[in-house]
């Protein structure tokens, strides 16, 4: 196992100074579940230093709240974390508090956003970098290119690949710099290491540091070996999905027991022959289901918008992209969610 560096680059406490509350800290809160979130955190770290805080959707607001209470916080970057009907107003309120305290806030994202929230954020001068047509890391790269290393477009290209956005204007240009197969294998190995380490926050932070340090995924020890283990697990999931998947008129769906829902959902989509696949997994301690949804190329509706509304109606939350999104649904409501979702796709 490689030696991991200390995770904190933040400035030391000003010793002996009696003028308190000097704001010096740079913090980036980013999405921990995929290569776009991890790579965004890496490029922000490369450009501005500071601390990285990696979160999933259920813990997003809590993390922003915690960071906003830090009296040393000077500038906050929030990356690849989409908002939903459930949390968007609370998000604006938190931003207001931060702005009152003169904290500089940059919000960089590519998920669907309510135009009203855009206005609210612009009004309080949150720096909003938002384009639904490029992944977050590509937008970070474009915006802060002058502060980034020669290696950074490679990180951005990998993030674009894993977010299915390597065909977009900037994403495709960045990918063209590199050999396609080299970028694909790097992005994929990176993704498998991220997905397989969701319960190891130190490892995820280590990945952020190594990427910020301009390392290729293959230069980080054991990444390919680890990816091979993940690939084998996925092969086993294929067999399970073939056995356990069910269908309604418009969806294929399956409850996942011993793997991640997001790892299984593409197989549910593909093997069901439907245009929409749903995989869900119980979060045992929370009384909720984590739901992953994917649409085929033929799927013409915006799944993220539908799921955002439906999940909120059922007391959960959700949202995301047109063909890839997620939700949190209270456990007793999962069947209702599936039925209503199927109906809305008519
Ligand atoms: Mn993303």
Boltz pocket constraint, residues with backbone or C-beta under 6 A from the ligand:
constraints:
  - pocket:
      binder: B
      contacts: [[A, 36], [A, 37], [A, 80], [A, 110], [A, 135], [A, 136], [A, 163]]
      max_distance: 6.0
